[in-house]
Amino acid sequence: MNLIDTHSHIYSEDFNGDIHQIIENSKEAGVEKILLPNIDSQSIDPMHTLEEMFPGYCIPMMGLHPTSVKENYQNELDICKNWLDSRKYCAIGEIGIDLYWDKTFVKEQQIAFDTQINWALNFDLPIVIHSRESFDEIFQILENYKNSNLKGVFHSFSGNLEQANKAIELGFLLGINGIVTFKNSGLDKTIAEIPLEKLMLETDAPYLAPVPKRGKRNESSYVKYTAQKIAEIYQTKIENVAEITSHNARNLFNL
């Protein structure tokens, strides 16, 4: 069984003491690759270090996370763009709009998102979208690109069926993580109405650990619990879930 964790922040300080064990756990769980979304200029060095430690296994993206869009966002964008110009990445991410924590820089978030979408088109890379409390705002921007070659994934998807169908209609996949195992999330009922071929697996480690690890630090090996839950929802084998979602990831990220 070959799983791909398409979204994991295991380069963060949470894993400084046991990163080799984390990678070993992942390999034992059948995880063949771990994709690393960037946050901002502070996360670039730790992310690249992890890539160097585990080449071909930990694969980085480049982008500016919406919660890091502040007064100096243009400088942060310039740093990201310089890296994109100098080497290869598997995606532009994690980018988008976040209206959950702070609405102070909504306009700047929209500008940064739009800017990075254009990078994706120029570099022929997929985008990885952070869409917390911001589906309407994100769809409004994406509508401007629906006749382009833009592709990507709604990371940590937790929307309703209408939002899921809208994302798919715009050509995007849905990234499913531990939220689908949470009893009252309702996500299990939503994705039951969506073809398995439109999903990818992720952890968003160290956040959102799935049941039975909920409340603990999440890690990439726990993607197997999400895969098992999805297998139950679709009444299929976990190997089938792994095969389809990993195929999607390889295609989208050109792995």
N, C-alpha and C positions, 0 to 999 in steps of 0.2 A: 504493500500500500504506500503510495507516494502522495503526501500532502504538501501544500505550499502555504506558508503563512505570508499573506500578501501585505501585511501591515503590522509592524512590530517595532517598538522603541527600545529594544534591548541594549542599545548603546548608552542608555541613560544611567545615571549614578546608582539607581536601584540595583543594578547588576554588577557593580564594580568588584564585589567580593567573590562572585561565583560564576562568572560568565562562561568559563570552560565547562562547568557542570551543566549550565543551561543549554549550551550547544549539544552536549552529549545526550541530555534528556530529549532534545528535539530530534536528534538522529534516531534514537531508540524508538521514538513515537512514530517514525516514518516520515518526518518532515524533511523534504529534499532541498528546500531553499527557504530563506527568510528575507523578505523585502523590508528595507529600512526607509521610512519617510523622514524627510528633514523637517525641522521646526523653524530654526532661524540661524543666525551666524554663530551662536554659541554651541549649537549641536553638530556643526559640520565636522570639526576635528574628531570628536568621539565617534561619530558615524564612520568616518573614513578609517579610523584606527581599527574599528571592528571589522570593516571590509578587508583590511590588510591582514588581520589575524586569521580570518576565515574566508580566503578568496574563493569566489565562485559559489559560496554558500550564503553569505550575507551580502546582499546586493542593494546599493543605495539609490535613493531618488534625490532630486534637488527641488526645493521650493520654499516659500515663506508661509508659515502657518498663520491663519487669520488672527489668532489671539496674540500674535507677535507683531501685528500691524499697529504701530504707534506713530508718534511724531516723526521718527527717523525711518519710516518704512521705505522711503526711496533709497536710502543708503543700504538697507537690508536687501532690497531687490537687486541693487547693483552688485552686491557680493554674490548673491545666488547666480546672477547672469554671468559673472566672470567665471564661476566654476563651470557652468553649462558650456561656456565657450572653450573651456580648456580640457574637458574630458567627457567620457560617456556616463550616462545615467539611464536607469530603466524607465523613469517617469518624471513628470513634474508634480511634485507633491511633498508635503500635504498642503493643499491650497483650498480656498473657499471663503465662506462667510460664517461667522459665529456670533449669534445675537443672544446667547445664553448668559455669558459672563459680563459683557460690557458692550454698550451700544455707542460709546463715545466716538469710535473711529469707523462707523458704518460706511461712510463715503469712501474713506481711504481703503477699507477692506474691499469694496466693490472695484476700485481702481486697480488694486493689487491683483485681485482675482482675474480681471479682464486682461491685465498685462501678461500674467503668467499663462493664460489660455493662448495668447498669441505666441508666446515662446513655444508652447507645445506644438502648435501648428507649424512653426518655423523649423523645429527640430524633429518633427514627425514622432512625437512621444505622446503617450496617454497621460491624462491628468487624474490625480487622486483627490477627490473632493471631500472636504469637511463641511458638513451641512447642518450644524446644530442650531435648531430653532430658526432656520433660514431657507427652507425649501423654496418658498415663493420668490425670494430675492435671487436665489441661484438660478432657478428656472428662467427668470426674466432675462438674465445675462446669457444663459445658454441658448435661448431662442434665437439670439443674434447669430449663432454659429451652426444652426441645424442643417444648413446646406454645405457645411465644410466637412473635412475629414476628422473632425474632433472626436476623440474616443476616450474612454476612461471608466472609472468606477466611483460610485457613491460609497465611500468608506464608512464603516460602522452604521450601516443603514438601519434606521429605526422608525421610518415613516409609515404611513398608512398605504392601503392598496392603490388608491388613486395616485399617490406620489410615486409609488413603485412603478406603476405602469407609465407614468409620465417620464421617469428617468430612463426606462427601457425604450420608450418611443423615441427619445432623443439619442439613443444609441449607446447607452451606458449599462454597465453591469452593476450588481449590488454586492457590496462587501458585507458578509455576515459574520458576526463574532459572538461572544458569550451572551449578549443580550437575548438571543433567541432561546437560551435555556432558562431565562428568568421567568418565574411563574406568571407574573402579571404584566409582562411586556406586550403581549398580544402579537408579537412579531411572528410567532409560529403560525398563527392563523393567517397572517398576511402573506407570508412566503409560500404557504400551501397553495395559494392561487397563482403563483408565479412559476414558470418552467425552471427546473433545476439548472438548465443550460444558461440561465441568466445570473447565476450566483458564483461568487468566489468566497473562499474562507480567509479569515484573518483573526488575530488575537487583540490587537491594539495594546499589547503588553507594554507596561506593567498594569494597565487598567482593565476593567471589565472582565475579570476572570469568570469563566463559566461555572455553572453548577457541575460537579460537586465541589469546586474550588472557590466558589464565590466568597468575596471578602478577603481573599489572600492576594498576594502579588501574582499577577498573571505572567505566564511565560509561553514561549512558542509551542512547546510540547502539548499545551492544553488545547490546541486547535483540534485535537482528536475528539474532545468532548463536544465541541460544536459540530463536527462532522457526524458524530453519532446521533446527536439530536436531529440534525437535518435528515439523516437516514430514516429515523423514526417518523418524521413528518411526511416524507415521501414514500414510506413503506418500501424501502429498498435497502440494499446492503451498503455498509459504510465504504466498501471498496469502490462501489459505483459512484458514490458521492465524491470520493477522493479523485477518481479518474476524471470525472466531468469538470469539477471545479479547478483541478490542477491544469487540465487542458485549456480551460479558459484563461488561467493566469499566464501560462506559457505563451499563448497567442497574443494576449493584450500587451504584456510586458516584453515580448520578443526574447524570452529566456532561452 
